[in-house]
């Protein structure tokens, strides 16, 4: 009898599981969709685009080009998540890198992690590549500026309504002099209203 009950439960579970369907729809990656009201891909893309456009429209870049006769070399440093949410700052960093690189106004330098991998490749080439094709150590171009920043949030909640306030702070620092040549700030407010739970 016990075996029959166990088999019946197993069949019921399998039946319920097999009846559940998943519907997947492909959508345009540029489409703005907010499901939870938390930081998402749209925020990352729009904030990075707006802030880099602002940074590249300021006097520091023309002053550098006029003085040095070349485009500035820029690297993105640490972007800290000081918000109440889990935010994958690496996707935001990549959005910033893309905007900087594609602007054509700066020369973008590989990150610390990327440089380490490249250095390992150069060491490997010293041992295994021909003298004519190997890339030498000590020939890297150093960055002139580093972009650093943080993402902060403030929550205001009453009942099922939450106001989420995001403040993104970015600073561009001259690596030689430690001077801050640009400070940018972007604010986002989201009003999230959840349906009341009915029993």
Residue pairs with C-beta under 8 A, 6 or more apart in sequence:
27 33
29 41
32 42
33 40
33 42
34 40
34 42
34 190
36 192
37 162
37 164
37 190
37 192
38 85
38 164
39 83
39 85
39 87
39 151
39 166
41 91
43 166
43 188
44 91
44 92
44 95
45 95
47 92
47 95
47 168
47 186
47 188
48 92
48 95
48 96
48 98
48 99
49 95
49 99
50 186
51 96
51 168
51 170
51 184
51 186
52 96
52 99
52 100
52 103
53 99
54 182
54 184
55 147
55 170
55 172
55 182
55 184
56 100
56 103
56 105
56 106
58 181
58 182
60 172
60 181
60 182
61 72
61 105
61 106
64 72
64 144
65 71
65 72
70 107
71 105
71 106
71 107
72 106
72 107
72 144
72 145
73 106
73 107
73 108
73 109
73 141
73 142
73 143
73 144
73 145
74 100
74 106
74 107
74 108
74 109
74 143
74 144
74 145
74 146
74 147
74 172
75 108
75 109
75 110
75 111
75 143
75 145
75 146
75 147
76 93
76 96
76 97
76 100
76 111
76 146
76 147
77 146
77 147
77 148
78 148
79 89
79 92
79 93
79 96
79 148
79 149
79 150
79 151
79 170
80 89
80 149
80 150
80 151
81 87
81 89
81 150
81 151
82 150
82 151
82 152
82 153
83 151
83 152
83 153
83 166
84 153
84 155
85 153
87 151
89 151
92 151
96 147
96 170
97 108
100 106
100 108
100 147
101 108
107 141
109 141
109 142
109 143
110 118
115 140
119 137
121 135
122 134
122 135
122 136
122 137
123 137
125 133
125 134
125 135
126 134
126 137
142 175
143 175
144 174
144 175
144 176
145 172
145 173
145 174
145 175
145 181
146 172
146 173
146 175
147 170
147 171
147 172
147 173
148 170
148 171
148 173
149 168
149 169
149 170
149 171
150 168
150 169
151 166
151 167
151 168
151 169
152 166
152 167
152 168
152 169
153 164
153 165
153 166
153 167
154 164
154 165
154 167
155 162
155 163
155 164
155 165
156 162
156 163
156 165
157 163
160 193
160 194
160 195
160 196
161 191
161 192
161 193
161 194
162 191
162 192
162 193
162 194
163 189
163 190
163 191
163 192
164 188
164 189
164 190
164 191
164 192
165 187
165 188
165 189
166 187
166 188
166 189
166 190
167 185
167 186
167 187
168 184
168 185
168 186
168 187
168 188
169 183
169 184
169 185
170 182
170 183
170 184
170 185
171 180
171 182
171 183
171 184
172 180
172 181
172 182
172 183
172 184
173 179
173 180
173 181
174 180
174 181
